[in-house]
Amino acid sequence: MIDLKQYEVWFVTGSQHLYGPKTLETVAEHSRAIASALGVSKHLPVQVVFKPVLTTPDAIRELCLEANSSKNCIGLVTWMHTFSPAKMWIAGLTLLKKPILHLHTQYNQEIPWSEIDMDFMNLNQAAHGDREFGFIGSRLRLNRKVVVGHWSDETVQAEIGVWVRAASAWADWQGAKIARFGDNMRDVAVTEGDKVEAQIQLGYDVYGYGVGELVKLVNEASDAEVDQLIKTYLDEYEVVAELKPGGARNSSLRDGARIEIGLRNFLNAGNFKAFTTTFEDLHGLTQLPGLAAQRLMRDGYGFGAEGDWKTSALVRAMKVMNQGLEGGVSFMEDYTYHFSASGDKVLGSHMLEICESIAVGKPKLEIHPLSIGGKADPVRSVFDANTGPAIGASIVHMGGRFRMVANVVDVVPTDEPLPKLPVARALWLPRPNLKVATAAWIHAGGAHHTSFSYSVTAEHLQDFADIAGIEFLLIDENTKVQEFKEKLRWNDLYYHLNKGL
């Protein structure tokens, strides 16, 4: 599982020696109180570490270098309690490699009308101190989030919490390893991309393996290990009779269990966080590893079908952002449409690999023909997805840059039962509607594979894209196709010119 408590955000306060030691002691006291409050907030899933008040260029530079070298530090939350001349921050901020959030707040919540004097004014200067800090952030073209409001306000804490989750996902990507069994499938374009550029800009590395290296570990799985995993299946799923011990097709369930054991051992041994498979390259496997992919996703691994390493990485990132929240994250594909007077809908699914973290009720373990792939019928977990607001996101490589496209949707119950559809599925209404959302998605070049979540929001993804320095395009209830096309043109120009800035 993914442990976000291993991570830290550092609470950093700026001031200067002009105000004297007594004022600086009060600044530190106030800053420590805010850091403590954020540290116990239900919205922040990581540790919040108070750092001494910064008053000199050397101290700022040293802290930024310390943050860069700290394995656990995922970013800085900065606040200027008093006025902190921003030239002091230039050396440090130009070296800083970690994400930054600018909290524009003040210690006191309301003005003490009958008691306010110049001592109070000299101490509580965030209203203009943060503007000074904001200027140097803009002058240096820093990607950062700005949150405005009183630090005790739950909405403020929630905004910080969203950024913290995005920063956690970014930290998780740095040095992450993705295992790719087989190559890109056939002549598919969107699942290709520049893996070298991804490592340079996004931090993760994609390793390619022949499926034979996986098969070796699958074959090494012992009967005792398989027996133990079969017991787990019987406890966690409604298993159809033919797959149960003694059933006519129990050997297929054992094959599926053996594949899961081998794949899990491969990923654990190599310290991988995500993986891809392809049904074009299954030599030595009895069946496509569908159930294994479903269960590994449930446990936090990223997954992409057909060699789609970018979606695999995004699923992992959204799994990190989702940790501890209700709703789940899954690999997904827009599969087929329902054009209807009651509302045009999308049926999302895949051949097998939908994560059961988005399931409603107890999933079933079934076995059915796959129709493609040329292998034995694979075992799979079958279920309907939860209903409610969700989002699907895709990262594509546009040649000179990476682009994230996201669409807010509303998952609804199926109009009728689907007794012959042997895969996990979700039915949704895209916002603002299928006609506009799909046209915008196609204009943006979004992939047919997505990472799909009920808990990760557009704000999480926007913050993550900002940290990563990649383009973010949101399709929601406010989207209009012509305006969206104009935004694409302006973005093309911006990212072309930005290389020279």
N, C-alpha and C positions, 0 to 999 in steps of 0.2 A: 504494500500500500504506500501511498504518498504522504510523507510526514512534513507538513508545513511548519511545524514548531522548530525544525532545525534552522529555519531562516530568521534573520534579524533585519529590521529597519532601524536606522539610526536617527534619533531626533536631534536635530542640529539647530542651535539658536545663534543668531548674529547680534553683535553689539559693538561697542568701542570703548576705549579707556576714558573718553571725554567725561563720562558721567560719574566717575569715581567708584571706589571699591564698594561702598554701601549699596549703590544702585545696582552694580553688577551682581552682588550677592542676592538681591531681590530678583533680578532677572533669572539667575540660576535656579532659585527656589521656585519661581513660577514655571520655568521650563520643565523642571523635574516633575512638578505636579501634573502638567499636561501630558508628558511622556507616560507617567504612571496611569493616568486615566485612559489613554489610548491603549496601553498595554493590557488592560483588563476589559477592554471593550469587546463585546461579542462579535463585532464586525471585522476585527483584525485577527486573522488566524496565525500570525507570526509573533515573535518577540519584538518588543519595542525597547530599544536601548537608548538611554539618555547619554548624551555626550556633553562635555564641558562647553560653556559658552565661548564662542570664537570671537576674538577681538583684534587679531593681527593677521596680516597676509601669510606669515609663516605658519601660524597655527591652522589656518584654513587649508593651506597647501598640504600640510602633513596629514590632516584628517582625510582629505580626498585621496591621498596616496594610501593611507591605511585602509580606507573603504575598498579601494581597488584590489588590495591584496588579501582582504578578508574573505574567506570561503563562504561564510554564513551571511555576510551583509548583502542584501539584495537591493538596497537603495537608501537614499536619504530623504527624510521629511524635514524641510527647512522652514524656519520662521525668524523674522526680524522683530524681536520684542521692542527694541529701540531703533535708532537710525544706525545702520552699519554701512559706511561708505563702500560702494560696490566695487571700486577699483581694487579693494583688498581681496575680492573674490575671484579676480580674473585668473591668476596663476593656478588656483585650485580647481576652478570649474573647467578650465581648458584641459586639465589632466584627468578629470573625473570620468570613469568608464561605467559607473553604475547609474541606474535610473534615478530621477529626482522628482519629488513632489514639493510644490511650494504651497504651504499652508498659510493662508492670509487670515489671521485671527488676532485676537488680543486676549490677555488674561482675564480682565474683567468683562462681564457680560453687558452691563448697563453703565451709563454715566452716573456717578454719585453726585447728583445735582447740587446738594447743599454743602458738599465737602470738597469738590474738585478745586485744585489749586495748581500752581506751576510745578510743584514736585510731582504731582500726579501726571501732568502733561509731559514732563520730561521723561518719566518712566514708561508711559504707555504710548509709544510712537509708531506702532505697527502700521497705522493708517498711511503714513508716508514712508516709513522705513521699508515696508514690503514693496512699495512702488519703486523705490531705488533699486532693490534687489531684482524686481521684475524687469527693469530696464536692462540690466546687464545680462539677464537670461535671454532676452530678446536680441540684444546686440550680438551675443555669442551664438545665436540661433540654436539654443538648447531645446531639445524635445523634452518637455516636462509637463506635468499636470498641475493646474492651479485649482485649489479648493478654497472657497471663501465662506466664512461663517464662524460662529463661536465653537470652540473645540469640544464643548460638552454636548452640543447638538447631535442627536442621533443621525440626522441626515448628513452632517459633515463627517461623522465617523464612518458612515456607510460609504460615502464617496472615497474616503481614504482606503477603506477596506477593499473596494473594487480595484483600486490601483495596486494595492499590496498583492492581491491575487494575480494580477497581470504581471507584476514584477517577479513574483514567485515562479510563474511559468517561464518568463524570460531567463531567470537564473537556472531553471531546470534544463533549458535548451542548450546552455553553454557547455560544450564538451559532450553533449548527449550523443549516443550511438544508436543508429537505426540499422537493423538487419534487413536486407533486401534479398529474398530467396527468388532467384531467377531475375530476368531483366524486365524492362518495360514490355507490356503485352502487345504483340503484333505491331500495328502502325498507329497506335493511339498517340495523339499529339499532346493533349493537355497534361498527361501524367509524366511527360518528359520535363526537362528543365536543367538548369546549370547547378549541379551538385557542388562544384567548387565555389561558385558565388554564394550558394546557401551557407556553406561552412564559413566563408569570409564574413558575410553580413549577418547571418542568423545564428551561427555558433554551433550547430549540430553537424554530425558527420554521417554519411550514408555508406555502409559497407555492403558489398555484393557477395553473395554466396551461391554456389550450386546447390540444388536441392538435395544432392547426394550427401552433403555434410549434415543436413537435418535428418535424412533417412537413417544414417548411422546411429544417431542417438535414439531415434524412434525404435529401431530394432533392438537396442540395448535395454529398453524398458523391461523390467522384470514382471513376471506374472503376479507377484505379490503387490507390486506398485499398481498394476492394473486393477487387481481385486479391490484395493483400498479406494482407488478413484471411482470405481463402479459403485461402491457403497455411498460415496459422496453424491454421485448422480442420483441415486435412489432416494437420498434424503432431501435433495434440493429441488428436484423436478418431479413433475408428473410424467413418469416414464411409460410409454405405451407397452403393452404386454409383449409384443414380439421382440422388444429389445431387452427385456428383463432376463435375469439368469434363468436358463431353461427355455427361453423363448426362441422362436425359429430364427431370429436375426440377432441374437445376443452377440455373436461374433463380430458384427458390424459395430456394436457399441464398444466392444473391447478394442477394436481397431481404432476407433475414434479416441478412446482413452489413451491408447499407446501413443498416438500422434500428439495429444496434449502433453503427455509426460515428456516426450522427446523435445518438443518445441519449447516448453517451459524450461527444461534443463539447458537447452542451447542459449536461450535469452538470459537466464540467470548467470551462466558461466561467463558469458561475454559482456555482462553488465549493460545490456541493451535496454532502452526505454520504449522502443517502438519497432514495428516490423511490417513487412509487406509480403504477400504471396501472389501467385498467379496460377490460374488453372491451366495455363499453357505449358507449365513446367512442373509436372507432378511425378516424374519418373521415380519409381521405387516406393511411392506412397499408395496405399490402397484406395484412399478417398481424399477429397479436398478437405483441408483442415478447417472446416467451418466452425464446429463446436469449440475447438481449441481457440480460435480467434475470438469467438464470442466471450468465452470465459476469461481469457487473458485481458481483453478490453475491460471487462468488469473489474479486474484486479488492478487497473490503472495503466496498462500498456496502450500505446498508440497503435493504430492499425490502418493500413491502406490496402485495398484490393488491387490486383492487376499491376503491381509494381508502383503504386502511387505513393511515393515516399513523402511528398509534400503534405498530403492529407493525413498520412500516418503521423507526421510530426505535429500537425495542428490538432489532431485528436488527443495526442499526449498533452499538448499545452493546455487544451481545454479541460482535460482530466485534472490537471494541477489546479487550474482556476476553480474548478468545481469542488475540490476536496472539502468535505464537511458540509456541503450544501445538499438540499433535496432536489432530485430531478434527473440526474444522470447525464452522460455524454456518450454518443455513439457515432461510429462511422455510418454514413447514410448515402443514399443515391436517389435522385428524382427518377422514378421508374416509369410511371404511366399516369395519364390524366383522367379526370372525371368531369366532363363538360355537362353542366346541369343548370336548370333554371334556379335551383336552390343555392347555387354558388359553385363556381369552377374550383376543383380541388386537385391536389397532387397526392398520389399514392407513393410513398417512399418506402424503399426496401432494398434488398440486395439478394443475390443468390442464396447466401447463408449468413453473412457476417454482420449482424446487427447486435449491438451490445444489450444484454439483458438489464443493465442499469436503468434503462428507460421503459421497462416492462410494467404493465399493470397486471397484478395478480401473479400467480406462480407459473413460470414458463413450463411448456411441455417438451419432452425429448421425443422426437419422432424421426422416422427415416423415410425418405422419398427419393425418387429418381431426380437427377439434376438436369438431364436432357443435354448438357454440354460438358466437355472436359474429358470424356472417354474413360472415366474411372467408376469404381463401385458406388452405389448409392450412399451418399454421406448422411451421417447423423447430424441433427441440428436442433437448436432450441427455437421453438415457435411460440410467438406471443403477439398480442396487440400492445401498442405503445400507450403510455399515459396521454391524457388530453390536457390542453392548456396552452398558454403562450410558450413559444420556443424560438430558436434561431438556428439557421443553417449557415455555415461559413466555409469558404473555399479560398485557398491561396494558390495563385497561378504565377508563372514566370513569364513576364511580358518581353523578355529579351534583355532590356536594359535595367529592369527592376522587378521586384515582387509586388504583387497586388493582392489584397484581401477583399473579397466581396462577401457581404452578409445579407441575409433576408430574414426579417422577422415574420413569423408565421403563427397560426393558431391551429393546434392539433385538435381534431374533432373525432367523435366516434364514427366508425364506418356506417354508411347508410344501411347496409345489410350485412349479415354474416358472410365470412369468406371461407367456407368449408373445404374448398379445393386448393386454396393458396397455402403451400407448405413452407412458408417463410415468415419470419418476424416482419412487422410492417407498422407504418404510421400514416394516417391520412390527415392532410392539413389544407387550410386556406391560407395562401400567401397574402401578405399585406403589400400594397393596398388591395390587390386582387391578382388573380393568376395572369391576366392579360398584361397588366403593367409590370408586375414583378418579373415575369419571365422575359419580357422584351428587354427590360433593364439588365437582367442577368446576362442575357445573350450579348447585348451591346458591350458589357463589361468583360466578356470572355471568361465568365465564371465556369468552373469545372462541373461535370455531372456528379462527381463525388464531393461530399461535404462532411464536415464535422458538425454534429447536430446535438443541441442541448436545450434543456428546460431551465437550467439554473444560470448558465453563463449568459450574459446580456450583451447588448450592443455597446454599452459603456465599457465592459470588460475588454471586448475586442478592440474598441477604439484605443483604449489605454495601451493595450498590448501592441497594436500596430504602431502607435506613437513611439513606444520604447524601442521597437525593432527598426524604426525609421522606414516603414513601408507604407504604401498607399492603402487607404481604407475607404471603401465604398459601401454605404448602407442603403438598403432598399427596405422601406417601411411604409407606414400609412401616409406619409407625406410625399412619397416619391411621385414625380411626373416624368414621363419618358423624355420629353424634349429638354427639360432642365437637367435631367440625368446625363443626356448625351452632351450637353454643353459642359457639364462638369468634367466629363471624360476628356473633352478637348482641352480644357484649361489645365487639367492634371497632366496631360501629356506634355504640354508646354512647360509647366512648372518643373516636372521631373527632368526634362531635357535641360532646362536652363540651370537647375539647381546643382548639376554636376560641376558647373563653373563657379559657383558661389563659395 
